[in-house]
Amino acid sequence: MITLPRRLALAGGAALLTGGAASVGPAPGIAASDGLHSRAQSKGMFYGAAIDHAMLRRDAAYMARVPVECGMVVAEASFKWEQIRPTPDRFAFEAAEELMAFAASRRLRVRGHTLVWHEAMPDWLPAQLSPATGERILATHVRTVAQHFRQRLAHWDVVNEVVQPEDGNALGLRSTPWLKALGPRYLDIAFETCAATDPGALRVLNEYGTDYAVPWEEKKRGALLDLLASLKARNVPIQAVGLQAHLDASQVALDQKVLNNFVNAIASMGLGIIVTELDVRDNNLPADIASRDAAVAAHTRAWLDAVLACPAVSGVMSWGLSDRRSWLNEKYTRADGLPQRPLPLDVDLGRKEMWEAIAASLATAPHRIVV
Ligand code: XIL
């Protein structure tokens, strides 16, 4: 007999699973009180996952599992310009609203991802961006989209992947159509417009490539910290940094001290930190499943232990929940053609060693005061 927490009983018992499961567990019938989000909550944090639109529509078993493990969701693609702005004159919120409806019916919070990115741009956008048009196009988009979702999102990734020191910009900014059209003030416009439109959504700068003690990532961490200092100095209303955490299980340069110093440096500027897109690729590891799963879990544990030691980190999101669906199988295919195993649940929705690693890291993390 499983007692559902009141929150889930109210949501119609959607969290109760009846199917059997393989691997480490779980036993049939799992309550959310045992899930990653509950474990995170007991430390004042949240756990969540990115949802792919096709899975949302067609995989009921997977979606039933989401509220068991998650308190927050984010769309893999449905909030990006490519989806929301098919033409300059049309805003298309249908796909995003399907995720909003799912989240509302399960009482999950939602992150918005993302208002500014150099990828997933509709074809018309880079073609129309210029110094003359840029501010109007950007401010109109941010105002309209943030207004549409006003008071319904917990966070906005206001800007995504803006740091790239190799591009030679004095502030370490990536060379993008946004930077070319507007200069660094595109950041100010995006954060200020978001703050004015939906002040309750936490405003996040989301970044990748800050995980390892290798030269390009060392440079990127330095450039990101300098950029944050300059944003703060000119009162740009940024509130938190998202660390994507697309990790590589074969990477040996994982230095916990370096990582911990980095997150502490962000926190010392008065900014929050969220782990936004955790997954661990295994495309450079041998095929054997047991050793891949063990390596992915050990890597997850080492990275998360170093990051969650900082009490400014408010939560962890993985980029997907089950190996049934990961963008990594498109981005980095294995030479042997096998699917990767980068996420906490396996293809049968069984808990993997990575799930145990996340649970263990949450269990050893210090309690947070601010959620
Ligand atoms: C990825 C999605 O997962 C893919 O389905 C899509 O084709 C490309 O984008 N960093 C980000 C995410 O900020 O938006 C990316 O998502 C993964 C890398």
Residues whose N, C-alpha, C, O or C-beta is under 5 A from the ligand:
A	BS01	XIL	E76 W327
